[in-house]
Amino acid sequence: MIRIIGTICFLAAMVATAHGEVVGKPVEYVSGGTTMKGYLAYDDRLPGKRPGILVVHEWWGHNDYTRKRARMLAELGYVALAVDMYGEGKQADHPDDAGKFSGEIRKNMDLGRQRFLAARKALEEAKFTDPGRIGAIGYCFGGSVVLQMARDGMDLAGVASFHGGLSTDAPAKPGEVKAKILVLTGADDKFVPPEQVEAFRQEMKAAGADFRIVSYPGALHGFTNPDADSSAKKFNMPIGYNADADRKSWEEMQKFFKDRFGK
C-alpha cells in the first residue's frame, strides 16, 4: 500500500474548486528497493471511485510543475499520481544532470517500466481510484515514457504525450498496442522535428495503433511549462512557453480522456 507521509501544498494544503476540495499529498512507494516519492491528488468530495491518471515528469524530475498538473487533473474529477521516475524525488537543476538522469532510464527501459508499474500499483491502491480505468500523461521525457509504455502493449485506457520525444529503440509491433494514443507536439520543436513526427506516424500505422497527432504552429519544446522561458534564457536552450498551445493541448487531453472514460 502507498504510505501518506505528509501534506505539501502549492498555496494551501487544500484547494477549493467548483467540484469540492482537491487534496494533494506526497506518497512513498517502492520499486526494486528504491523509495519513490510521488504526489497524489484527488477531490475528496466526489462520491465513489473514479479513473486514475499517472503524470510523468519532464527531464528535470518530479517537481512542482508535475504536481500542479496532477492537481489540475484532480479538479477534473480524476485521481492523479505525479510519478517519480528517478527515485528519492531526485531533481535536476542543470540540463547536464537532467540529461544524465533521463538517459539512465532511456538506456534501461526495463528499469523505467518497473518504476512506471510501481507507480501504477500505488495509484490503483489509492482510496478513490477505479483500478480498471487507468491512463497516463507525460511531459518532455515523461511523454516519451508513456509512449514507450503504450508501444510495449501495456494495458492502459489511453496515453497523452505533451512535447515528448517520439523516437525509440523499441518500436511498436503490429497488433500489440492496446492504449489509445494522443500526441501533442510543437510544430517548431527543435528536439522533435517533422521527420521524427512522420516516422512516429508511420510506426503507429504499421502497428495498427489508434492514435492522433496534434501539432501546434509556432510552439517550441516545453510549450506547456511557463518555466521554459527562464530555462531557455539561462541555459540557451531552444525551448519556450506558448500559452495558446498550452491551453489548446490541455483541452485536447480533456476531450481524449472524456472519450476514454466518459467524464
Secondary structure, DSSP 8 states (H G I E B T S, - for coil): --EE-----SSSSEEEETTEEEEEEEEEEEETTEEEEEEEEEETTS-S-EEEEEEE--TTBS-HHHHHHHHHHHHTT-EEEE--SSSTT-B-SSHHHHHHHHHHHHT-HHHHHHHHHHHHHHHHTSTTEEEEEEEEEEETHHHHHHHHHHHTT---SEEEEES-----SS---TT---SEEEEEEETT-SSS-HHHHHHHHHHHHHHT--EEEEEETT--BTTT-TTHHHHHHHHT-SB---HHHHHHHHHHHHHHHHHHH--
